[in-house]
């Protein structure tokens, strides 16, 4: 759902991980890259991203928990060396659904995720998207659980599906934690009673309607497709409030503009079927990135 599949998945995990002894209620993060070069050009751009998630859970009964989550994010960058101005692409979403415990071993979270994803200063009505997520947790024992599910969304480039499978593990000492899936992962170790060291990787695809007429056409959309690896330190700065300082590298990092009618048959995770689109802008080179996160974690 973190952009916005990662966020959606993170909030669902919070309510379906039997081994976890916490729920992540709020997350605010800001990341920036050094100047990224455009390919085959002497021009460059910084890329900054702001993300915010707030989750309100309400326990209905011993088997059902209602979930509502506000999802906000923005990306600011130049989209082509021929265009000196920076553009900000933003999305505002709401995830609504519930988690149902079918047994002591099986729980499934169901979410509907409508959102508006568009250029911030030139909003267009074509930026509405509708997504959904079903995520199951199958408990093996007190320290290990399997994850599997499916995310779907109506992106600007066409239908988008992300099959999802993985596991969550918490060591008996509760000092080592691992969450590994087909699209993202996190491993961390508690060095002291307060300091954690870890690493994570996230794969992301998201799209936005572009309101300004650029590239000699008025109907354009913008697609972000990244795979990012980070190492981090996490430290509590107040009760239940944690600061994460992260440094990483974009294994893949593409920001592409296409005409509105230039679609794919199907987006499948990080791949596109029937993709013969004509990219309108110049690609960005890979590069380093840095991120700060504030996380409010409610103990269970």
DATAPE-V21607 format. One record per residue. N is the residue number from 1. PSI is psi in radians with two decimals (none if undefined). Layout:
N:PSI, N:PSI
This chain:
1:-0.37, 2:1.06, 3:0.22, 4:0.91, 5:-0.86, 6:-0.79, 7:-0.78, 8:-0.74, 9:-0.69, 10:-0.72, 11:-0.63, 12:-0.70, 13:-0.64, 14:-0.50, 15:-0.01, 16:0.07, 17:1.81, 18:-0.63, 19:-0.39, 20:2.50, 21:0.51, 22:2.86, 23:2.25, 24:1.88, 25:-0.73, 26:2.57, 27:2.20, 28:2.22, 29:2.63, 30:2.27, 31:2.63, 32:2.58, 33:2.71, 34:3.09, 35:2.13, 36:2.25, 37:2.48, 38:2.48, 39:2.40, 40:0.68, 41:2.67, 42:0.13, 43:2.74, 44:2.95, 45:2.54, 46:2.69, 47:2.09, 48:2.52, 49:2.38, 50:2.32, 51:2.47, 52:2.38, 53:2.33, 54:2.20, 55:2.32, 56:1.84, 57:2.54, 58:2.03, 59:2.11, 60:-0.76, 61:-2.99, 62:-0.26, 63:-0.35, 64:2.35, 65:2.17, 66:2.43, 67:2.25, 68:2.30, 69:2.30, 70:2.30, 71:2.08, 72:2.39, 73:2.72, 74:2.65, 75:2.24, 76:2.23, 77:2.89, 78:2.47, 79:-0.12, 80:2.54, 81:-0.36, 82:-0.14, 83:1.94, 84:-0.43, 85:2.61, 86:2.57, 87:2.53, 88:2.12, 89:2.28, 90:2.74, 91:2.51, 92:2.06, 93:2.84, 94:2.10, 95:2.15, 96:2.38, 97:-2.72, 98:2.76, 99:2.23, 100:2.23, 101:1.92, 102:-0.50, 103:-3.06, 104:-0.29, 105:-0.50, 106:2.26, 107:2.51, 108:2.34, 109:2.30, 110:2.23, 111:2.46, 112:2.32, 113:1.49, 114:2.54, 115:2.78, 116:2.11, 117:1.96, 118:3.04, 119:2.28, 120:-0.74, 121:0.10, 122:1.10, 123:2.53, 124:2.57, 125:-0.19, 126:0.02, 127:0.12, 128:2.36, 129:2.64, 130:2.16, 131:3.01, 132:2.71, 133:2.34, 134:2.13, 135:2.12, 136:2.52, 137:2.17, 138:1.95, 139:2.23, 140:-0.81, 141:-2.96, 142:-0.30, 143:-0.07, 144:2.39, 145:2.55, 146:2.64, 147:2.39, 148:2.60, 149:-2.92, 150:2.33, 151:2.43, 152:2.55, 153:2.67, 154:1.45, 155:2.93, 156:-0.48, 157:-0.11, 158:-2.99, 159:2.52, 160:2.20, 161:2.44, 162:1.75, 163:2.63, 164:2.24, 165:2.53, 166:-2.80, 167:2.81, 168:2.37, 169:2.35, 170:2.15, 171:2.69, 172:-0.54, 173:-0.18, 174:0.34, 175:-0.40, 176:2.33, 177:2.39, 178:2.34, 179:1.85, 180:2.21, 181:3.13, 182:-0.24, 183:-0.31, 184:2.99, 185:2.77, 186:2.30, 187:2.32, 188:2.70, 189:2.40, 190:1.81, 191:-0.73, 192:-3.05, 193:-0.28, 194:-0.52, 195:2.19, 196:2.49, 197:2.47, 198:-3.09, 199:2.59, 200:2.78, 201:2.42, 202:2.34, 203:2.36, 204:2.40, 205:2.22, 206:2.76, 207:2.73, 208:2.51, 209:2.40, 210:2.09, 211:-0.63, 212:2.50, 213:1.99, 214:2.90, 215:0.59, 216:0.46, 217:2.57, 218:-0.40, 219:1.64, 220:2.53, 221:2.84, 222:2.32, 223:2.26, 224:2.24, 225:1.93, 226:2.64, 227:2.05, 228:2.39, 229:2.33, 230:2.60, 231:2.63, 232:2.83, 233:2.41, 234:2.32, 235:2.42, 236:2.25, 237:-0.23, 238:3.10, 239:2.12, 240:0.08, 241:2.18, 242:2.52, 243:2.26, 244:2.15, 245:2.15, 246:2.48, 247:2.42, 248:-2.93, 249:2.47, 250:1.90, 251:-0.76, 252:2.51, 253:1.73, 254:2.42, 255:1.89, 256:2.48, 257:2.42, 258:2.75, 259:2.62, 260:-0.66, 261:-0.05, 262:1.66, 263:2.94, 264:2.84, 265:-0.73, 266:2.30, 267:2.26, 268:1.78, 269:-2.04, 270:0.24, 271:2.72, 272:2.25, 273:2.42, 274:0.70, 275:1.74, 276:0.62, 277:2.71, 278:1.90, 279:2.34, 280:-0.41, 281:3.04, 282:2.32, 283:2.74, 284:2.59, 285:2.78, 286:2.86, 287:3.11, 288:2.77, 289:2.70, 290:2.52, 291:2.49, 292:2.38, 293:2.43, 294:2.22, 295:2.17, 296:2.03, 297:2.06, 298:2.08, 299:2.52, 300:none
